[in-house]
Amino acid sequence: RAGGGVGRLFAPNVAVPKGVGVGVGLAVATVLLGGWCALTYGNLVSRTFLPAPHEVVDALIRTTANGTLIKHIGVSVEVIYSGFFLSSILAIPIGIFMGSFRIVAAAIEPVVNFVRYLPVTAMIPLLILWIGIGIEEKIAVIFIGTFFQQIVLIADVSAQVPRDLLNVSYT
């Protein structure tokens, strides 16, 4: 049982009053913004590595006004959706086969489990050599980052299908 007062806020799985949650969130945001201001305006960090808050706001206003922000957001969304869509096209059937047929899982699972724990960023130099620098390489990064995770998730869901439903599907 959780105690009263501040100790109650640190008890596991105990609801936090909405006002306290908002206050803590604002306090953390204020500390982060204050730290950012202290680092940049105090010249503790080069503006090359960490621009000042007013420079970020100026860049936001400038790129919104001239349309480049929306253009770049569109290109990023296109890359993300393309990589995810291509990954899904292949991962869904492979995951269903892995979850449904133990022989397929035995064949594919070792490779999938090995590759899914590799950081995708470690593959970027190889992707640049194999594919080059361009939209294709960026799509490949998204593809690799989602493909192996999707296979495991879909295989797990497929393996949980009750036997009764499988028997009904044969009918």
N, C-alpha and C positions, 0 to 999 in steps of 0.2 A: 504494500500500500504506500502510495506517495504521501509525503508530508505536505504541509501547507507552505504558503509563501513562495519564495524564489526557488526553493528545492523542488517544488511541484513542477516547475517549468522544465526541469532537467530529467524528469522521470520518463522512462520509455513508454511509448504508445499512449501518452496522455495528451488530450487536446490542449492547445494553447489558445487563450482568448484572442479574438480577432484583432483587437487593439494592440495587444502585446506583439503579435506577429507582424503587423504593419509597422509598429515602432522599431522592432529589431531590424526589419528589412531596410527601413529608412536610415537607421543608424549605420548599418553596414555600408550602404550606398554612400553615405556622407563620409565615412572613413576612407573608402576607396577613392572618392573624388578628391578629398583633402590630401591623401597621399600622392595622387597623380599631380595635383597642383604643386605640392611641396617639392616633388622631384623635378618638375619641369621649370617652374618659375624660380626655384632656388638654384637652378643650373647644376643640379646634381647628376642629371642624365642628359646626354646630347639630344637635341631636338630631332636629329636624324633617326634615332632609335625610339624615341617617345615624344611625339609632338604634344604641344600644350593643348589644353582643352579648347581654347578659343580658335586655334588653328584647325582642329577637327571640325568644329561647328562651321567655320568659314568654308572649309572644303565641302562639307555637306550642303551648304546653301549654294555654293558655286556649281557643284556637279548636278544638283537638282535643277537649278535654273537652266543650265545649258543642255540638259538631257542625257549626259553621259552616265549618270548614276543608274537611271532606268535601263539604259542600253546594256550596261555591265551586269546588272541584276538579271536581265533577260538571258544573257549569254550563260551566266552561272546556272540559272534554273534549267536551261536547255541541256547543259552538260550533266547536271545531276539527274534529271528525268531520263535522259538517254541511257546513262550508265545503269540506272536502276531498272529501267524497262528491259534492256538487253539481259541484265542479270536475272530478272524474273522469268523471262522467256525460257531460259535454260534451267534455272534453279527449281522451278515448280515441278516440272516432270521428273527431274533427277531426284528431288526430295521425296516425291510421292513413291517412286520406285524404291528408294532406300528405306522408307518407312514401311512399305508393304511387303517387300521381298527381302528376307534376311540374307540371301546370297548376294544381292546387289549391295546391301549395306556392308557385308564383309569385304566386298571388292573395293568399294569407293571410300568408305569411312576412314581408313587410315590416312589416305591422302588429304581428304577434306579436313580432318582434325589437325593434321600437320600444318597445312597452308593457312587455315583460318587464324592461327595464332601468330603468324608472321606479320610484322607491321607493314602496312601497305607502303608507307613512306620509304621503306628499305628497298622496295622494288622500283622506285621512280627512276634511278639511274639505268636500270635494265630496260625499262619501258621507253626511256628516251632513246637508247641505242636501237631497240627493236622497232619502235613505232615512229620516233621522232618527236619534235616539240610541236604541238598543235592541239586542236580540239580532240583528236583521236586519243592522244596520250592521256588527257584529262578524263575522258570517258572511260578509258581502261582502268584508271585509278579507282574511279567510283565503282566500276564493274567488279574489280577484284576485292574491293573493300566490302561489298555487299553480297556477292555471289556465294561464298562459302558459308557465311552466316545464315543466309536464306536457306541453303540446302539443309543445314542442321535443324533449323526451326521447322521447316516443312516436313522433314522426315520424322521429327518428334510428334508433330500433330497427326501425321498419317499413321504412325504406329499406334496411336491412341484410339483409332476408330474401332468401336465395338464389333465383335465377331458377328453379332446379329445383323448389323447393317451391311457387312460384307456379304453375308448369306442372302440378304434381301436383294442386293445389287446383282447377284447371279441370276435371280429370277427375272 
